[in-house]
Amino acid sequence: MADRLKVTLVRSTIDRQASQKATVKGLGLRRINHSVVLEDTAAIRGMIRKVQHLVTVGPADDE
């Protein structure tokens, strides 16, 4: 498993539950196609699972 994940918002949060909107905000995502690199922890994995239909996830490229 990678120790860092690249998470990208690919679907809108319009008409989603408030908890899903808060989870997307908690991940640091702001708009469609915005990506963030996060540490691979159990808490982050749980947040991603909650909004898995709105985001894509992959390993972060080491630069």
Stockholm file with secondary structure:
# STOCKHOLM 1.0

chainA/1-63         MADRLKVTLVRSTIDRQASQKATVKGLGLRRINHSVVLEDTAAIRGMIRKVQHLVTVGPADDE
#=GR chainA/1-63 SS CCSEEEEEECSCCTTCCHHHHHHHHHTTCCSTTCEEEEECCHHHHHHHHHTTTTEEEEECCCC
#=GC SS_cons        CCSEEEEEECSCCTTCCHHHHHHHHHTTCCSTTCEEEEECCHHHHHHHHHTTTTEEEEECCCC
//
